[in-house]
C-alpha cells in the first residue's frame, strides 16, 4: 500500500479552513435553532397543568379498565 504524503501547506490552507468553517457553521446552526424555538415564553399555566394531568388521567383510566375485568 502506498504511503500518502501531504505537503504541510495543504494542512494550513485546506484542512484547517475546512475545520474552521465547519465549526462556525455548527455554531450558526445552533443559534438559529435557538432563535426559532424562542416561543417557549408564551406557555400559560393552564397549558402546563393540561400537559401534566393528561398522562396521569390516561394511566388512571387504564387502571380502572383493567380492574373491571
N, C-alpha and C positions, 0 to 999 in steps of 0.2 A: 504494500500500500504506500502511495506516495505521500510524502510529508508536505503539509501546507505551510508555506512561508508567507507571512504578511509583512508588508512594508510598515514601519512604525508610523508613517504619515497617514496610512489608511485608518489606523486606530484613532488618531487625533481628528481627522477631517471627515470620517464617515461614521464610525461606530459610536463615538461619544455624542455627536449631534443627534443621531437616531435615538439614543437612550434619553437624552435631554428632552427632545421633542415628545417622546412617548410619556415621560414623566409629567410634562406640562399639560399634555392632552388629558391625561388621567385626572390631574387636579382640576382642570377646567370642567371636565365632565362631572366630577363630584360636586362642584359648587353650582353648576347649572341644575343638577338634580335637587340639591338642597333648596334652591330658589323656586323650583317648580312645585316642591312639596311644602311650601311655606304656608299653606292654608290651614294648618292644624289649629291655629288660634281661634277658629270660628266654631269649635265644638262646644255645644251647650251642655249644661248639667243634665238635662233630660236625655240627651243622646248617650252620655256616659252611663246613666242608670239603665237605659234600654240595652246597651251592649253588655252590661253585667248581668242583668236579670234574664235575658233571653236564653243563654245556655243553661242557667240554673233551672228555668222553667221547663226546658226540654228534658233535662235529667230527671226532674221530679215527675213529669208525665210518663217517662219510660218506667220509672219505679212503680207508678200506680197501675200501669197496664200489665206489668209482669206480675204484680201481686194479685190481680184479679184472676189470673189463670190458674 
